[in-house]
Amino acid sequence: MPKSYEFTLVRECAYCGERFSIGYARCENPACGKIRPELVRHETVVMNNRGICAWSGRNTDVRLPNGDWLWAPYFLDALRAGWINSDYRYTSHYMAAKSRRTAANAPARV
């Protein structure tokens, strides 16, 4: 399994030299605001505002069409895993994994 994007994303903006915050797709320097190279192809889900990641509770600027915010490396990991399709919607693979995870965490029935 490939290493998570959390550990492989570019750490410094090539345009202004500002250090990237790991959870964001866009440079936080107000004078710059460029998108990380890994997310340029996905700029339609990169917002100018921020929200809370549905999976981690961390701040991010990546938002899916369904309204879910995802931490930038988690978004890329989900794309690579086939959990998000080219329309940026969750796939049946994600829904199955989510169901398994939810069932595993459900309290035992008595």
Phi and psi in degrees as GROMACS dihedral restraints (atoms count N, CA, C in turn):
[ dihedral_restraints ]
;  ai    aj    ak    al  type     phi  dphi    fc
    3     4     5     6     1   -67.0    20    10
    4     5     6     7     1   153.5    20    10
    6     7     8     9     1   -65.4    20    10
    7     8     9    10     1   143.2    20    10
    9    10    11    12     1   -59.2    20    10
   10    11    12    13     1   146.6    20    10
   12    13    14    15     1   -60.0    20    10
   13    14    15    16     1   -20.4    20    10
   15    16    17    18     1   -55.1    20    10
   16    17    18    19     1   -29.8    20    10
   18    19    20    21     1  -103.3    20    10
   19    20    21    22     1    -7.4    20    10
   21    22    23    24     1  -119.9    20    10
   22    23    24    25     1    -4.4    20    10
   24    25    26    27     1   -63.3    20    10
   25    26    27    28     1   149.4    20    10
   27    28    29    30     1   -58.4    20    10
   28    29    30    31     1   134.8    20    10
   30    31    32    33     1   -97.4    20    10
   31    32    33    34     1   -14.2    20    10
   33    34    35    36     1  -134.1    20    10
   34    35    36    37     1   136.7    20    10
   36    37    38    39     1   -66.2    20    10
   37    38    39    40     1   127.4    20    10
   39    40    41    42     1   -71.9    20    10
   40    41    42    43     1   -17.9    20    10
   42    43    44    45     1   -88.8    20    10
   43    44    45    46     1   -42.7    20    10
   45    46    47    48     1  -120.9    20    10
   46    47    48    49     1   -10.5    20    10
   48    49    50    51     1    85.0    20    10
   49    50    51    52     1    -4.1    20    10
   51    52    53    54     1   -63.9    20    10
   52    53    54    55     1   144.6    20    10
   54    55    56    57     1   -74.9    20    10
   55    56    57    58     1   129.3    20    10
   57    58    59    60     1   -73.8    20    10
   58    59    60    61     1   140.9    20    10
   60    61    62    63     1   -82.1    20    10
   61    62    63    64     1   128.7    20    10
   63    64    65    66     1   -56.0    20    10
   64    65    66    67     1   -34.4    20    10
   66    67    68    69     1   -83.0    20    10
   67    68    69    70     1    -6.0    20    10
   69    70    71    72     1  -106.0    20    10
   70    71    72    73     1   149.0    20    10
   72    73    74    75     1   -88.3    20    10
   73    74    75    76     1   -23.7    20    10
   75    76    77    78     1  -109.7    20    10
   76    77    78    79     1   144.3    20    10
   78    79    80    81     1   -61.4    20    10
   79    80    81    82     1   134.7    20    10
   81    82    83    84     1   -82.9    20    10
   82    83    84    85     1    -6.1    20    10
   84    85    86    87     1   -68.7    20    10
   85    86    87    88     1   116.7    20    10
   87    88    89    90     1   -58.2    20    10
   88    89    90    91     1   -27.2    20    10
   90    91    92    93     1   -80.5    20    10
   91    92    93    94     1    -9.9    20    10
   93    94    95    96     1  -114.3    20    10
   94    95    96    97     1   -80.0    20    10
   96    97    98    99     1    72.1    20    10
   97    98    99   100     1    14.1    20    10
   99   100   101   102     1   -68.1    20    10
  100   101   102   103     1   155.2    20    10
  102   103   104   105     1   -89.4    20    10
  103   104   105   106     1   140.1    20    10
  105   106   107   108     1   -52.0    20    10
  106   107   108   109     1   145.1    20    10
  108   109   110   111     1   -56.3    20    10
  109   110   111   112     1   -36.5    20    10
  111   112   113   114     1   -68.3    20    10
  112   113   114   115     1   -19.5    20    10
  114   115   116   117     1  -111.7    20    10
  115   116   117   118     1     1.0    20    10
  117   118   119   120     1   -57.3    20    10
  118   119   120   121     1   -41.2    20    10
  120   121   122   123     1   -66.6    20    10
  121   122   123   124     1   -14.2    20    10
  123   124   125   126     1  -115.1    20    10
  124   125   126   127     1    28.6    20    10
  126   127   128   129     1   -61.9    20    10
  127   128   129   130     1   -18.4    20    10
  129   130   131   132     1   -67.6    20    10
  130   131   132   133     1   -19.8    20    10
  132   133   134   135     1  -103.7    20    10
  133   134   135   136     1     2.0    20    10
  135   136   137   138     1   -92.6    20    10
  136   137   138   139     1   119.0    20    10
  138   139   140   141     1   -98.4    20    10
  139   140   141   142     1   164.2    20    10
  141   142   143   144     1   -88.2    20    10
  142   143   144   145     1   -14.0    20    10
  144   145   146   147     1  -110.3    20    10
  145   146   147   148     1  -177.0    20    10
  147   148   149   150     1  -128.6    20    10
  148   149   150   151     1   156.6    20    10
  150   151   152   153     1  -144.6    20    10
  151   152   153   154     1  -174.1    20    10
  153   154   155   156     1  -103.5    20    10
  154   155   156   157     1   128.1    20    10
  156   157   158   159     1   -58.8    20    10
  157   158   159   160     1   130.8    20    10
  159   160   161   162     1   -67.2    20    10
  160   161   162   163     1   -22.6    20    10
  162   163   164   165     1   -98.0    20    10
  163   164   165   166     1   -31.7    20    10
  165   166   167   168     1  -120.0    20    10
  166   167   168   169     1   -19.5    20    10
  168   169   170   171     1    81.5    20    10
  169   170   171   172     1     7.4    20    10
  171   172   173   174     1   -91.4    20    10
  172   173   174   175     1   156.5    20    10
  174   175   176   177     1   -69.1    20    10
  175   176   177   178     1   144.5    20    10
  177   178   179   180     1  -156.7    20    10
  178   179   180   181     1   170.8    20    10
  180   181   182   183     1  -124.2    20    10
  181   182   183   184     1    17.3    20    10
  183   184   185   186     1  -106.1    20    10
  184   185   186   187     1   122.8    20    10
  186   187   188   189     1  -131.1    20    10
  187   188   189   190     1   127.5    20    10
  189   190   191   192     1   -78.5    20    10
  190   191   192   193     1   160.4    20    10
  192   193   194   195     1   -58.4    20    10
  193   194   195   196     1   -26.2    20    10
  195   196   197   198     1   -78.7    20    10
  196   197   198   199     1    -3.3    20    10
  198   199   200   201     1   100.8    20    10
  199   200   201   202     1   -10.8    20    10
  201   202   203   204     1   -70.3    20    10
  202   203   204   205     1   133.8    20    10
  204   205   206   207     1   -93.8    20    10
  205   206   207   208     1   139.2    20    10
  207   208   209   210     1  -131.0    20    10
  208   209   210   211     1   135.4    20    10
  210   211   212   213     1   -55.1    20    10
  211   212   213   214     1   136.5    20    10
  213   214   215   216     1   -49.9    20    10
  214   215   216   217     1   -49.4    20    10
  216   217   218   219     1   -67.2    20    10
  217   218   219   220     1   -31.8    20    10
  219   220   221   222     1   -67.5    20    10
  220   221   222   223     1   -38.4    20    10
  222   223   224   225     1   -58.2    20    10
  223   224   225   226     1   -49.2    20    10
  225   226   227   228     1   -65.0    20    10
  226   227   228   229     1   -40.0    20    10
  228   229   230   231     1   -61.0    20    10
  229   230   231   232     1   -42.4    20    10
  231   232   233   234     1   -65.3    20    10
  232   233   234   235     1   -38.9    20    10
  234   235   236   237     1   -61.2    20    10
  235   236   237   238     1   -49.0    20    10
  237   238   239   240     1   -62.6    20    10
  238   239   240   241     1   -35.5    20    10
  240   241   242   243     1   -78.9    20    10
  241   242   243   244     1    -7.6    20    10
  243   244   245   246     1    81.1    20    10
  244   245   246   247     1    18.6    20    10
  246   247   248   249     1   -86.0    20    10
  247   248   249   250     1   -17.8    20    10
  249   250   251   252     1  -129.2    20    10
  250   251   252   253     1   134.6    20    10
  252   253   254   255     1   -91.8    20    10
  253   254   255   256     1  -174.1    20    10
  255   256   257   258     1   -68.7    20    10
  256   257   258   259     1   -15.1    20    10
  258   259   260   261     1   -92.5    20    10
  259   260   261   262     1     6.4    20    10
  261   262   263   264     1    63.1    20    10
  262   263   264   265     1    38.3    20    10
  264   265   266   267     1  -116.1    20    10
  265   266   267   268     1   149.2    20    10
  267   268   269   270     1   -63.2    20    10
  268   269   270   271     1   141.7    20    10
  270   271   272   273     1   -95.4    20    10
  271   272   273   274     1   172.5    20    10
  273   274   275   276     1   -64.3    20    10
  274   275   276   277     1   -28.9    20    10
  276   277   278   279     1   -62.4    20    10
  277   278   279   280     1   -42.0    20    10
  279   280   281   282     1   -66.3    20    10
  280   281   282   283     1   -45.8    20    10
  282   283   284   285     1   -61.2    20    10
  283   284   285   286     1   -38.5    20    10
  285   286   287   288     1   -66.5    20    10
  286   287   288   289     1   -43.6    20    10
  288   289   290   291     1   -64.1    20    10
  289   290   291   292     1   -40.0    20    10
  291   292   293   294     1   -64.6    20    10
  292   293   294   295     1   -41.9    20    10
  294   295   296   297     1   -62.6    20    10
  295   296   297   298     1   -43.3    20    10
  297   298   299   300     1   -62.4    20    10
  298   299   300   301     1   -42.6    20    10
  300   301   302   303     1   -65.6    20    10
  301   302   303   304     1   -42.9    20    10
  303   304   305   306     1   -65.2    20    10
  304   305   306   307     1   -42.3    20    10
  306   307   308   309     1   -64.9    20    10
  307   308   309   310     1   -37.3    20    10
  309   310   311   312     1   -67.7    20    10
  310   311   312   313     1   -27.9    20    10
  312   313   314   315     1   -95.9    20    10
  313   314   315   316     1    -2.1    20    10
  315   316   317   318     1   -72.6    20    10
  316   317   318   319     1   144.1    20    10
  318   319   320   321     1   -66.0    20    10
  319   320   321   322     1   148.9    20    10
  321   322   323   324     1   -65.6    20    10
  322   323   324   325     1   141.8    20    10
  324   325   326   327     1   -87.0    20    10
  325   326   327   328     1   140.0    20    10
